[in-house]
Amino acid sequence: MTGLFIIAHAPLASALRAAAMHCFPEAAEAIAVYDVPPGASADAYEAEAAGRLAERGGEQTLILTDVFGATPCNIAKRLAEKPGVRVVAGVNVPMLWRALNYRDKPLDDLVALALAGAGQGVMPVAVTRPQNQAQRPPTDDPIDSQDQQ
């Protein structure tokens, strides 16, 4: 089963793990996190992140990171040089939940499913009332009693 490793700006990685545990408490062992502190350099923290990846074990790991080109992503890219490791940047909760739901899939399939989850989870939200009906104050007139409120 594919493991997940979240590398993000502190405290986002830990917060995403907490959100994952909300719906997938049984997946606690499948998720490792590394919160990159402010002002960190990729060189200084790569060894520590590599140690967390090694502790996680397993043959396949999907690394989710927050911002492409930022320090957490640069650390993740270096870790992806190991066999069986893939990286996806732009992590959000829908991506994470999709990855957790399908972590029994092969790694390349899991990458595609995680990307789909991320995109499908981003959408505009309408703020209009259903059927665009305005609320009217109730009346005592029996003729109005059949009107929708």
Buried (B, 14 or more C-beta within 10 A) or exposed (E): EBBBBBBBBBEBBBBBBEBBBEEBEEBEEBBBBBBBEEEBEBEEBBEEBBEBBEEBEBEBBBBBBBBBEBBBBBBBBBBBEEEEBBBBBBBBBBBBBBBBBBBEBEBEEBBEBBBBBBEEBEEEEEEEEEEEEEEEEEEEEEEEEEEEE
